[in-house]
């Protein structure tokens, strides 16, 4: 299998790495020294990187205003968002019937909230909801403001920053019920990443700027900036819903720029194909990691097996990849869209 023309292995590696970071967010306490400190640092940037990359990679689809392409994109987002809740609900309730002490039972109300807001028993899917809403927002702006859309996007980004730093975003959505407060409160936090990813793709133009504008300088600058933010309080922290403020925004840009500029394109074709295959199922890993993680927790407790949280996270990632790979081999397009 040949990789697509223009394939960027660095971005795929970053996406796979951040999928593992999402697992760490939910199943690891961050304890440790040495290299583990860096794992703890990076896991706070997984969602910002995902949102920025999503709009960086779909800019051409969005700007085309092609109804078929946009419907295909929305379908790709909606299928996992609407299907996985039923899998979680069914499996968790089966486990709850067997052993209620694990408290995995889910009501019909929980299922409806999950389908509506993506934030009950599979809370990570709030991201998918925000991605869908922001995609619709971008399509609306692009189709109605064909000449001045970037001006509108920049104004909206500035408004989102103001909304965050003024505290209005926290005040408006902080008092809502749990199922709603994070998906809605994070819309203003995700908007700047979406605008930035889209703008970066527009600036890239028709040529691969990553390999024509001295990538070495960009790589060094990105690394130095990430280290600066890691060791010094460069940005003031503000109260929000986990992704507010400038710190995560600029580090996300640096991470995407770093992995985009790394010269993976010089690797042999066989290596690039291996990278493509090994980083292919980030969607499936993201969607099912909470389910697999909870089932592993139950299994370890039943068998009285002690496994360190970090090793559990590695095992969750591997199992999610294996399951995703198996589902991708089913010759049904709907099933394949659940993991790819």
C-alpha positions as CSV (number, residue, x, y, z in Angstrom):
1,X,0.0,0.0,0.0
2,X,1.5,3.3,-1.1
3,X,1.0,6.4,1.0
4,X,-0.7,9.4,-0.5
5,X,1.2,12.1,-2.2
6,X,2.1,14.9,0.2
7,X,1.7,12.5,3.2
8,X,3.3,14.0,6.3
9,X,4.5,11.2,8.6
10,X,5.4,13.7,11.3
11,X,1.8,14.8,11.8
12,X,0.6,11.2,11.9
13,X,3.2,10.5,14.6
14,X,2.1,13.5,16.6
15,X,-1.6,12.4,16.3
16,X,-0.7,8.9,17.5
17,X,1.4,10.3,20.4
18,X,-1.4,12.6,21.4
19,X,-3.9,9.7,21.3
20,X,-1.7,8.0,24.0
21,X,-1.6,11.3,25.9
22,X,-5.4,11.3,26.0
23,X,-5.3,7.8,27.6
24,X,-2.8,9.2,30.2
25,X,-5.2,12.0,31.0
26,X,-7.9,9.4,32.1
27,X,-5.9,6.5,33.5
28,X,-2.6,8.0,34.8
29,X,-2.0,10.2,37.9
30,X,1.1,11.9,36.4
31,X,3.4,10.7,39.1
32,X,7.0,10.1,38.2
33,X,10.4,11.7,37.6
34,X,12.7,12.1,34.6
35,X,11.1,11.4,31.2
36,X,7.7,10.8,32.9
37,X,7.6,14.6,33.8
38,X,7.5,15.3,30.1
39,X,4.6,12.8,29.6
40,X,2.8,14.7,32.3
41,X,3.5,18.0,30.6
42,X,2.4,16.9,27.1
43,X,-0.9,15.2,28.1
44,X,-2.4,18.7,28.7
45,X,-1.9,19.5,25.0
46,X,-3.5,16.5,23.3
47,X,-6.9,18.1,22.6
48,X,-5.5,21.5,21.5
49,X,-3.2,19.7,19.0
50,X,-6.1,17.6,17.8
51,X,-8.3,20.6,17.1
52,X,-5.6,22.6,15.4
53,X,-4.6,19.6,13.2
54,X,-8.2,18.9,12.3
55,X,-8.7,22.3,10.7
56,X,-5.2,22.4,9.3
57,X,-5.9,19.1,7.4
58,X,-9.5,19.8,6.3
59,X,-9.0,23.4,5.2
60,X,-9.3,22.5,1.5
61,X,-12.5,20.6,2.1
62,X,-14.1,23.5,4.1
63,X,-13.0,26.3,1.7
64,X,-14.3,24.4,-1.3
65,X,-17.9,24.8,-0.1
66,X,-18.5,21.6,-2.0
67,X,-21.7,20.1,-0.6
68,X,-20.7,16.5,-1.2
69,X,-17.2,16.9,0.4
70,X,-18.7,18.7,3.4
71,X,-21.4,16.1,3.9
72,X,-18.8,13.4,3.7
73,X,-16.7,15.2,6.4
74,X,-19.7,15.7,8.7
75,X,-20.7,12.0,8.2
76,X,-17.2,11.0,9.1
77,X,-17.6,13.0,12.4
78,X,-21.2,12.0,13.2
79,X,-20.9,8.2,12.7
80,X,-18.6,7.6,15.6
81,X,-20.2,10.3,17.7
82,X,-23.7,8.6,17.4
83,X,-22.7,5.0,17.3
84,X,-20.1,4.5,20.1
85,X,-22.6,5.6,22.9
86,X,-24.7,2.5,22.2
87,X,-21.6,0.2,22.4
88,X,-20.6,1.8,25.7
89,X,-24.1,1.7,27.1
90,X,-24.7,-1.9,26.2
91,X,-21.3,-3.2,27.4
92,X,-21.3,-1.2,30.7
93,X,-24.8,-2.4,31.5
94,X,-23.9,-6.0,30.8
95,X,-20.9,-5.7,33.2
96,X,-23.2,-3.9,35.8
97,X,-25.6,-6.8,35.7
98,X,-22.7,-9.2,36.4
99,X,-21.0,-7.1,39.1
100,X,-22.9,-4.0,40.2
101,X,-20.1,-2.9,42.6
102,X,-18.1,-1.6,39.7
103,X,-20.8,1.1,39.2
104,X,-20.8,1.0,35.4
105,X,-24.5,1.0,35.0
106,X,-26.0,3.6,32.6
107,X,-29.6,4.7,32.4
108,X,-31.5,5.7,29.2
109,X,-31.2,9.3,30.4
110,X,-27.4,8.9,30.5
111,X,-27.5,7.5,26.9
112,X,-29.6,10.4,25.7
113,X,-27.2,13.0,27.2
114,X,-24.3,11.1,25.7
115,X,-25.9,11.3,22.3
116,X,-26.8,15.0,22.8
117,X,-23.6,16.4,24.5
118,X,-21.0,13.6,24.3
119,X,-20.2,14.0,28.0
120,X,-21.5,11.3,30.3
121,X,-20.1,7.7,30.4
122,X,-17.8,8.5,27.4
123,X,-16.9,12.0,28.4
124,X,-14.1,12.3,25.9
125,X,-16.6,12.7,23.1
126,X,-17.3,16.3,24.0
127,X,-14.4,17.0,21.6
128,X,-16.2,15.3,18.8
129,X,-19.3,17.5,19.5
130,X,-17.3,20.7,19.5
131,X,-15.5,19.6,16.3
132,X,-18.8,19.1,14.6
133,X,-20.3,22.4,15.8
134,X,-17.1,24.3,14.8
135,X,-17.1,22.7,11.4
136,X,-20.6,23.8,10.8
137,X,-19.7,27.3,12.0
138,X,-16.8,27.4,9.6
139,X,-18.9,26.2,6.7
140,X,-21.5,28.9,7.4
141,X,-18.9,31.7,7.5
142,X,-17.0,30.4,4.4
143,X,-20.2,30.1,2.3
144,X,-21.7,33.4,3.3
145,X,-18.6,35.6,3.5
146,X,-16.6,34.4,0.5
147,X,-14.3,37.4,0.4
148,X,-13.9,38.4,4.0
149,X,-14.0,35.1,5.8
150,X,-10.5,35.3,7.4
151,X,-11.4,38.7,8.8
152,X,-14.5,37.1,10.4
153,X,-12.5,34.2,11.8
154,X,-9.9,36.5,13.3
155,X,-12.6,38.7,14.9
156,X,-14.2,35.5,16.3
157,X,-10.9,34.3,17.7
158,X,-10.3,37.7,19.4
159,X,-13.8,37.5,20.8
160,X,-13.1,34.0,22.2
161,X,-9.9,35.3,23.9
162,X,-11.9,38.2,25.4
163,X,-14.6,35.8,26.5
164,X,-12.0,33.6,28.3
165,X,-9.9,36.3,29.9
166,X,-12.9,38.4,31.1
167,X,-14.3,35.4,32.9
168,X,-17.6,35.6,31.0
169,X,-17.1,32.1,29.5
170,X,-16.7,30.5,33.0
171,X,-19.6,32.5,34.4
172,X,-22.0,31.7,31.5
173,X,-21.4,27.9,31.4
174,X,-19.8,27.1,34.8
175,X,-23.2,26.7,36.5
176,X,-24.8,24.3,34.0
177,X,-25.2,20.6,34.7
178,X,-22.2,18.4,34.3
179,X,-23.3,17.0,30.9
180,X,-23.4,20.5,29.4
181,X,-20.9,22.7,31.1
182,X,-17.7,21.3,29.5
183,X,-18.9,20.7,25.9
184,X,-20.4,24.2,25.8
185,X,-17.8,26.0,27.9
186,X,-15.0,24.6,25.7
187,X,-16.4,25.9,22.5
188,X,-14.8,29.3,23.1
189,X,-11.6,27.6,24.2
190,X,-11.5,25.4,21.0
191,X,-12.3,28.2,18.5
192,X,-8.8,29.8,18.5
193,X,-7.2,26.4,17.8
194,X,-9.6,25.9,14.9
195,X,-9.0,29.3,13.4
196,X,-5.2,28.9,13.8
197,X,-5.1,25.5,12.1
198,X,-7.2,26.8,9.2
199,X,-5.0,30.0,8.9
200,X,-1.8,27.9,9.0
201,X,-3.2,25.8,6.1
202,X,-4.1,28.9,4.2
203,X,-0.6,30.3,4.7
204,X,0.9,27.1,3.5
205,X,-0.5,27.9,0.0
206,X,0.3,25.6,-2.9
207,X,3.8,24.9,-1.9
208,X,5.1,22.9,1.0
209,X,6.4,25.7,3.1
210,X,7.7,23.3,5.7
211,X,10.4,22.2,3.3
212,X,11.2,25.5,1.5
213,X,11.5,27.9,4.3
214,X,14.5,26.5,6.2
215,X,12.8,23.8,8.4
216,X,15.8,23.5,10.6
217,X,15.2,27.0,12.1
218,X,11.5,26.2,12.7
219,X,12.4,22.9,14.4
220,X,14.9,24.6,16.8
221,X,12.6,27.5,17.5
222,X,9.7,25.1,18.3
223,X,11.8,23.0,20.7
224,X,13.2,26.1,22.5
225,X,9.8,27.6,22.9
226,X,8.3,24.3,24.3
227,X,11.2,24.1,26.8
228,X,10.7,27.7,27.7
229,X,7.1,27.2,28.6
230,X,7.8,23.9,30.3
231,X,10.4,25.4,32.8
232,X,9.2,29.0,33.2
233,X,5.8,30.6,33.9
234,X,5.7,32.5,30.7
235,X,1.9,32.8,30.6
236,X,-0.6,33.7,33.3
237,X,-3.0,30.9,34.0
238,X,-6.7,31.7,33.9
239,X,-9.8,29.9,35.2
240,X,-11.7,28.0,32.6
241,X,-12.6,24.5,31.4
242,X,-9.1,23.1,30.9
243,X,-8.0,24.6,27.6
244,X,-8.2,28.4,28.1
245,X,-5.5,30.9,27.8
246,X,-2.4,31.5,25.6
247,X,-0.1,28.8,27.0
248,X,-1.8,25.8,25.5
249,X,-2.5,27.7,22.3
250,X,1.1,28.6,21.5
251,X,2.5,25.3,22.7
252,X,0.0,23.5,20.4
253,X,1.3,25.6,17.5
254,X,4.9,24.8,18.3
255,X,4.1,21.0,18.5
256,X,2.3,20.9,15.2
257,X,5.1,23.0,13.6
258,X,7.8,20.8,15.0
259,X,6.4,17.5,13.8
260,X,5.3,19.0,10.5
261,X,8.8,20.3,9.8
262,X,10.7,17.1,10.8
263,X,12.2,15.6,7.6
264,X,10.3,12.3,7.6
265,X,9.7,12.7,3.9
266,X,13.4,11.7,3.4
267,X,12.8,8.3,4.8
268,X,12.5,5.2,2.5
269,X,9.0,4.4,1.2
270,X,8.9,1.2,3.2
271,X,9.4,3.1,6.5
272,X,6.8,5.6,5.6
273,X,4.3,2.9,4.8
274,X,5.1,1.3,8.2
275,X,4.5,4.7,9.9
276,X,1.2,5.1,8.1
277,X,-0.1,1.7,9.2
278,X,1.1,2.1,12.8
279,X,-0.5,5.5,13.2
280,X,-3.7,4.8,11.3
281,X,-6.4,4.3,13.9
282,X,-6.3,7.4,16.2
283,X,-10.0,7.9,15.8
284,X,-10.8,4.4,17.0
285,X,-8.3,4.7,19.9
286,X,-9.8,8.0,21.0
287,X,-13.4,6.7,20.8
288,X,-12.9,3.4,22.6
289,X,-10.1,4.0,25.1
290,X,-12.5,4.7,28.0
291,X,-14.4,1.5,27.3
292,X,-11.3,-0.6,27.0
293,X,-9.7,1.0,30.1
294,X,-12.7,0.4,32.3
295,X,-13.0,-3.2,31.2
296,X,-9.3,-3.7,31.9
297,X,-9.8,-2.2,35.4
298,X,-12.6,-4.7,36.1
299,X,-10.5,-7.6,34.8
300,X,-7.4,-6.7,36.9
301,X,-9.5,-6.3,40.0
302,X,-11.3,-9.6,39.4
303,X,-8.0,-11.4,38.9
304,X,-6.3,-9.5,41.6
305,X,-3.5,-8.4,39.3
306,X,-1.5,-5.3,40.1
307,X,-0.3,-3.3,37.1
308,X,1.2,0.2,37.2
309,X,-1.1,2.9,35.8
310,X,1.5,3.8,33.1
311,X,1.7,0.2,31.9
312,X,-2.1,0.0,31.9
313,X,-2.1,3.0,29.6
314,X,0.3,1.3,27.2
315,X,-1.9,-1.8,27.3
316,X,-5.0,0.2,26.6
317,X,-3.4,1.8,23.6
318,X,-2.3,-1.5,22.2
319,X,-5.6,-3.2,22.7
320,X,-7.5,-0.3,21.1
321,X,-5.2,-0.4,18.1
322,X,-5.7,-4.2,17.7
323,X,-9.5,-3.8,18.0
324,X,-9.5,-0.9,15.5
325,X,-7.4,-2.9,13.1
326,X,-9.8,-5.8,13.4
327,X,-12.8,-3.6,12.7
328,X,-11.1,-2.0,9.8
329,X,-10.9,-5.4,8.1
330,X,-14.6,-5.8,8.1
331,X,-15.8,-5.0,4.6
332,X,-18.5,-2.6,5.7
333,X,-17.8,1.1,5.2
334,X,-19.9,2.0,8.2
335,X,-17.8,-0.1,10.6
336,X,-14.6,1.1,9.1
337,X,-15.6,4.7,9.7
338,X,-15.8,4.0,13.4
339,X,-12.1,3.7,13.7
340,X,-10.5,5.5,10.7
